Every structure is written in structure tokens, then in C-alpha cells.
Amino acid sequence: MSAKLGRRDFMRAAAAATGAAVLAACRPETVVETVIQEVEKEVTKIVQETVIVEGTPQAVEKVITVIPETEGDTGCQMDWNPTFPEYKRYDPPVEITAYLNRYDYPSPEYNEINNPAVWELEEHCGIKLNVVAVAVGEGAVDQQIKADIAAGDLPDMHGYSGTQLEQLIAQDMLEDIMDIWEATASPLVKEKLMWPDGQWWKTVHRGDKLYGVKRCSVAYNGDMICMIRKDWLDQVGLPMPTTPQEWGDAARAWQDAGLCQFGIVMHKHLRCWHHSMDPIFGAYRSMPGYWLPDGKGGLEFGTLRPGTKDALAILHEWYVDGLVDPDFYTYGCLDCEGDVLTEKHGIWTCPWWGHGSDHLDLPVKYPHWDVATMPYPKGPDGHAGRAADNLMGGQYCFRKGLDPVVIEALLNNLNYRVAKHANWVEYQQYGEWRNGGVFVEGWDWQFDENCEVVDGPFPLPYTYKYLGQSLADFTYDRCGYPSYQKDIFEDMAPWFEADPATLNKAQRYLISNPQAEDQARLYSFVYDTAKEAGMPNEFWGISPDSMVQYMGDLNTFQDEVLMNIVVGNEPLDRFDSFVDEWLERGGAEITEDVSAWYRETYS
Amino acid sequence: MTDTTPLAPVTLAVPKAAQEARKPFRVVLQQHWLLYVMLLPALALLAVFSYYPLWGLRLAFVKYEGVGKIADAPWIGWGNFARFFGGPYATRVIGNTLFIAIGKIIFGQAAAIALALLINEVRYQGYKRTIQTISTFPHFLSWIIIGATMVRLLSTVGPLNRAIDAVGLPKVRFLASASTFPWTLISLDIWKGMGFGAIIYLAALMGINPELYEAATVDGAGRFKRLWHISLPGIFSTIALMACLNLGSILNAGFEQVLVLYNPVVYKTGDIIDTYIFREGYLGNEFALGTAVGLFKSAIGFGLIMLSYWLADRFANYRIF
């Protein structure tokens, strides 16, 4: 036999190698298993005090202190004693399929399934994440869930939009959890979530069936505040603006005084979560894109209200006068932050908790600035309004056929989260200030040379990253309830007035954060004004056929006309013909259908 | 003396490939089975990623709202197409697409030819290479990067408008004027693709016999005459070929570019088929409508590719099959 390697031999070898490579590539889940095994090792290393409870899958009651509160290397002592609510821990853990958001973690040893939130979930609640999808980037989870809904392959638990919920109920793809809910949800959870009388339960509570758990935060998605450079206002000797016209007057005065280039932040999405113009529209009782009560028991499209024309007149005036960036139509929601920091503008709107440049940090970053919260501007009839949540919140639903033990475990997880949050002072769980952060030494906090608690190596925003990344359990914000944030700020209020010596180190650490007092103040402002100024979108049902057919084109039509009026490509009177055309192009039909839904739902 | 030896009968050699072709497939398979095995992964990829998704085209003919299986969705025939063509924007987005795409093809090709001719005239190699490198570089940048830069560069208060203002001309609203916006798109596309597009014409210019230039020079032809009478005719077949092939992409007006640069102010002239599909189909969850419009675009594109292939054969003698 010849030792020479012929062309045929080479081809055979190449074919074998290709086949092997294809087979290897097709073998499922190898990588995930490896990663999970690696993470299990990590968790074993990090969690030093693990309590193993025998017997599976029986739920057992156990108070566990898992995440170690060590003395660290400093020799300093904690002067608080964190404890945990009672919890039914499952051993071996109950597995749930999970979608995760991917974020940059502070250290390569941490990742989506090795971080404080996951440690707590598994070690305290006996729930193990079985990662089925890791989403990278904005909207990636939505893409994934849309694909999975289309394929009829839902994750164990997920938060769905109102329309998705209606579709999934219609397709019988969700589990009725009424019995498990009644038996498992704690009295505290039921009280906080206002079960069953809170109106937001309407979305998931159908007759004797319950298709999910509500998450509702009063300020969520309707938490816009108006900010102004008070120092500039003082320099030009103007009082705090109270009307849209006075916003413009302030900007003009600043320009004349050479204080800023433009004055008022605006971008192409006239209404969105950041730098929105909704308080201007609200002042005239309109709200583009929202369905508002028509006063006759039905709904009307907020864009069509006469006040929209008045608001557009103001915005156009600002554009012509150069009070807004002349290229604002090229900016998206989050593109304007830099212009605030570079002092091109002195008036902007943002959620109470800040925006990308984080106004809560401004006093630290720019100590010479004096940034104040403005009252919502009032229109000619004294009305002030802003976009608000319809209090229907989100809903977390379980796929049809899910093992009841898994549902029970997740509801127990909710009990745990709410108990820990609502009684955070009693349990001395100071991470709850950060929406349920785990407050781990060496992560969130550490001792300084004086044995005082200071920021750890991974303080904010890492806390929010690990809290926000899992979409499958009841970590924040899935455990939110109407008074979720107010509970915390009310508990903290006396600390700001108290003698620091009477507080423990953790409490002193929390109030030493320059944002803490501002957060409490701003949140209270938003919370207290929600009822008076909030203008929620009252339609949250499944899109009627007319909406499916016409709404996309009508949205294009609306955006185009409104923006062209603002920049002066169309005269202001175009708005009148726009209203007629909008209705003719199918808008009237949609309005009828939406109103019929509203009457039926709220009858 | 004449050689009277009769000529031996000529046996024409049958090409090996032809001989193979006559063999039954079973025999060929026995002899070359390994080659076919090696072909399998490529066929599998083609089947999975190119042919299997074709089944999803069913979506264009059903009423589907994003939940449940597509196979269970009710059949509505041409309903989604009727919805698009009966809507207010069909004519507009098709018109905008054609205008922008044709503009890019005509002016883009002209610019690439002009650049190639100019570079071909440069004798200093270092300068020539530098120009080529600089002009080709933008091709390798993504529209996302270019878009972010251009939005600032072309803004009303950007450097370009400041320069225009400095010479006393009125400012141009590149991204906010319906009449200017398509030309902004075309111009940027030319800038981005001109250098890369010139490469093929430069290659064609290299193929022209240098003796033609020498003879023309001897006959007293200047640079322009040489260019006009030798260079351009010499690359005409390439120009014709590229023009024909570009016909196939006449409905591709550049989705990424438009998406990063357009805004509601210029929908009137900047909204193209692809951005419409993106807004309605993807953002608006109207998957069926998006698929129908996409299928329409693909069907027209397929027809144009067939036409361009025929034209390329007819005018440039170019055939693949």
C-alpha cells in the first residue's frame, strides 16, 4: 500500500472533517450547559453559606441568610443586621426559562447569570434561570418575544403589552392562575397590588380567570418633570415661567443676555419619555397619539383636539425665533442630553429620575448651576397636563401548560420581593432604596478608612443593570406596585432631618448620596401631581381591525403634518384640513371602534 | 514533387466534460461521490437559509397579527397588496424609490467613470494611489457612522452651512427640505461609492492597448481627444454592462442611508419602499403587510434582473449561463 497521500484520500479526509464540523455545530445547547456549569462553580465560590434543604420538589419554609455580609479586609463592623423575609425555598431549584438583557458587567467574572440578583433568586427563592435567549441591544427582547409569540413558543413568564395580552388570551396561550394566585399570593401582595379591586386588574382578570399578575407604578411612563436653569433666570431677572409663552420669554431673554445658543430642548418625537413636549400640549388639553375621553362616554384621538393647533403655534414660534435647535427634527429622544450639558439650552423636560446626562448629578458635576423644577405650564384656561400612565401598568403572564409548581414558586418570589421592599427598614435591607438592589459589601458598598460605608466598586448604575436584566422573575420592576417608590421615600424622609449619629452606617450612606433628597422630592412632586395633571392614554385593548388597517398610515400622516407645521413648511391652518383628512382616511372608523371598546370596558 | 499521401481521417476529440455529461448520473455519482458529499453542506445552507424561508411568503397572503402559527392564519389572497396599493402612500414611496435609485445609478456611475478617467490620466503613481485610497475609503464606512456625522455636518448650523453663509449664499436645509433631501441622498451616495465604483472602470482602462494611445499621440491627438476617442469607447462595453446590471437594483434606494438621514419633515420625498416596510411592518407589527410590500418589491426586482441580464447579453455580450 502506497504511503503517498492521494487526492482521493485528501478529499475523504476533508469530507469527514466537514461532516464532523457540521455535526458538532448542530449539537444543541452545549455552550449554554458549559456556561451554566461554570457559573454554578462561581456561585459556589461566592456564596459561602448555603443552606441545603432536603426533599424535592416540595416547598419548604426556611429563613436563609445566604449572601455573606462579611467584615471584609478592613476590620470594620456593620452596625446593622440585615435579615430576610420568610421564604419557601425549592430544592433542587425550580427552573424557569428566561430571556436576559445583556449589559456590560463591571468585571469579566460577572455576567447575566452570575450577579447579585441571580444569587439571591436561586439561593433565597430556589429559582434557577434556564437561559433561552440573551438579548443584546435596545429592542432585542421585543424582537425575540415577537418571534416566539409567532411560533407559539412562549417563555415561562413574560411581561406582555396590552395588545399582546389580548391576542394571547384569544389564542388560549396563557395559563389561568386564579387558584394558585388565591392560594399563594400573600395578604401583603394582595393589599399592595389592590387585588381584586384595583382597576388595573381589568386587563388580566376575566370572569373567574386570572391571566397574569399586574405591575403598576403610578409614576411609571408618566413621570415627566420640567427643568430650568434657575441661575440664568435670576441673571435676567425673570420669575419662574408658568405658561408656554413664558418658557419662550425666558429663552429669548437668555439669548439676548448671551447665556445660551437656543433655549428649549425639542426633538423630532414631540412626545416621548425624554425631552418631551407633552407638557406644552397638555397645557392646551391635547396629547398627540393618546386616546382621551371625549366627554360623551367615548374616546377621541388626542392629536385632533383643538389645543394641538395652539401648541403647534407655540412650537412654530419657538422654531422661527430660534429658541429651539433649528435641526431638532434630526434629533431622537436621547440625542439632546449633550446640548443641555454644553449649555445650549436652559429648559428641558425629563423623567423625575433623570435622563442620560442625569440631572440629579448636575449639582455635583456643575456646582455653579442652579437647576430647578418648574411647575407644569398652564394654558389659557389654567389647565396643566402631562402624558401619564393609564394605571393599567404591565402584566406578567405564564404560558399555557406551565407546571403549577413553577407558577407557585414565582408567586412566592413575588411575595418575597414585596415583603422585603415594603418592610425594608425592619429587615434592614438598604438595597431596596435602589429598587431591590442586593446591597452586597464589595459590590454596592464598602468601608472606608473611617469604617463608614461608601460606594463599593460597582455602585449605580450596575445595580440597575443586574436588576433589569432578568425578565423571568419578580425582581424590580416586575414587583412594582402603586406605592412602591413612595414607600421608600416616606421611610427615608425622617433620616434627612435626623442627627446622623442616630442613624446606622448604611442609613448615613444612603442619605449621603447627593441625589437621595432630590429623588425623594421630585418623586413626590410627580406622584402628587399625577391625578391633577396626568393625561393617560385610555386605550389599552387589542387593536380593532380598523386600527390595524389604517393606524400605521395615519401615524405617518400625523408625524409628517405636525412636524411640517412646526418647521413652517406647512401653514398652521393645515391642521384644520389635517383633522378632516385624518377622520376621512379611516380615523373616524377607528374612533368609533375604540370608543365602543371604552364604553364596554368601563361600563 | 507533390505529396499524395492521403490525409489521415480527423478524429475530433470530444471534450472530457462532454464525455462526462453523457454518462448516467449513477456512474458519475459512483466516481465522484466525495465531491457531491462535500457539496452537501452548501446545499443544506442554501435550503435552510434561502429556500425554506420562502415558505414564509405565505405571510403576504394571510391575515396575521403576530400571534400563533402563520399556517393557521386566514387566507386573504391579495388583501395585503390591495391594502398597500389602495393606501395613500403606495405611489409616493414607489416614486421616491425610483427617483432616488435612478439618480444614484445615473449620477453614481457617471461620477465613477469620470473619476476613473481622471485617475487614469495621472502619471505619478504615488499621487494616483493616494487619490484612489482616499476616494475608496468611504465605501468601507457604514451608513450608521456616516449618517451620524452627516447629520451634524449638514445641519443648519453645521460647518457646511457656515461656509455657505460665509460666502453670502442662503443656507441650505439639506435634511429638512423636501426638494433638497433626495439630492442630498444621491450626493452622499456618490461620495461614498464613487471611489469603489471607479475600480472596475480603471481595470477596463488598463485593458486598452497602449499602442492606440501612442498612435493617436503621433497623429496629434491631445489628452481630451485621446480620452474621447480611445478611453471612452474602450470601456463602453463595461459601462453598458454595469448600467444593465444596475437595473436590477433600481428598487433599492438604500434603506440604511435613508433610515439614518430621513425624518418626518421629508417623508414626502424621502420615504422609500424599504423605510415604509420598516415602519409599517416592523415597528407597527404589520408583518403581513410588510411581507406583501417586500414581495412586491422582490418580484419587480427579479423581473428587472432578468431584463438586465438580457440587456447585458445584448449590448455587452455578457452571459453567466
Boltz contact constraints between the chains, C-beta under 6 A:
constraints:
  - contact:
      token1: [A, 11]
      token2: [B, 34]
      max_distance: 6.0
  - contact:
      token1: [A, 15]
      token2: [B, 34]
      max_distance: 6.0
  - contact:
      token1: [A, 15]
      token2: [B, 37]
      max_distance: 6.0
  - contact:
      token1: [A, 15]
      token2: [B, 38]
      max_distance: 6.0
  - contact:
      token1: [A, 22]
      token2: [B, 41]
      max_distance: 6.0
  - contact:
      token1: [A, 149]
      token2: [B, 67]
      max_distance: 6.0
  - contact:
      token1: [A, 150]
      token2: [B, 66]
      max_distance: 6.0
  - contact:
      token1: [A, 152]
      token2: [B, 68]
      max_distance: 6.0
  - contact:
      token1: [A, 152]
      token2: [B, 69]
      max_distance: 6.0
  - contact:
      token1: [A, 167]
      token2: [B, 67]
      max_distance: 6.0
  - contact:
      token1: [A, 171]
      token2: [B, 67]
      max_distance: 6.0
  - contact:
      token1: [A, 171]
      token2: [B, 68]
      max_distance: 6.0
  - contact:
      token1: [A, 268]
      token2: [B, 263]
      max_distance: 6.0
  - contact:
      token1: [A, 326]
      token2: [B, 156]
      max_distance: 6.0
  - contact:
      token1: [A, 327]
      token2: [B, 155]
      max_distance: 6.0
  - contact:
      token1: [A, 327]
      token2: [B, 156]
      max_distance: 6.0
  - contact:
      token1: [A, 329]
      token2: [B, 176]
      max_distance: 6.0
  - contact:
      token1: [A, 329]
      token2: [B, 263]
      max_distance: 6.0
  - contact:
      token1: [A, 329]
      token2: [B, 265]
      max_distance: 6.0
  - contact:
      token1: [A, 330]
      token2: [B, 151]
      max_distance: 6.0
  - contact:
      token1: [A, 330]
      token2: [B, 175]
      max_distance: 6.0
  - contact:
      token1: [A, 330]
      token2: [B, 263]
      max_distance: 6.0
  - contact:
      token1: [A, 552]
      token2: [B, 280]
      max_distance: 6.0
  - contact:
      token1: [A, 552]
      token2: [B, 284]
      max_distance: 6.0
  - contact:
      token1: [A, 552]
      token2: [B, 286]
      max_distance: 6.0
  - contact:
      token1: [A, 553]
      token2: [B, 87]
      max_distance: 6.0
  - contact:
      token1: [A, 553]
      token2: [B, 88]
      max_distance: 6.0
  - contact:
      token1: [A, 559]
      token2: [B, 264]
      max_distance: 6.0
  - contact:
      token1: [A, 560]
      token2: [B, 264]
      max_distance: 6.0
  - contact:
      token1: [A, 560]
      token2: [B, 267]
      max_distance: 6.0
  - contact:
      token1: [A, 563]
      token2: [B, 264]
      max_distance: 6.0
  - contact:
      token1: [A, 563]
      token2: [B, 265]
      max_distance: 6.0
  - contact:
      token1: [A, 564]
      token2: [B, 265]
      max_distance: 6.0
  - contact:
      token1: [A, 567]
      token2: [B, 265]
      max_distance: 6.0
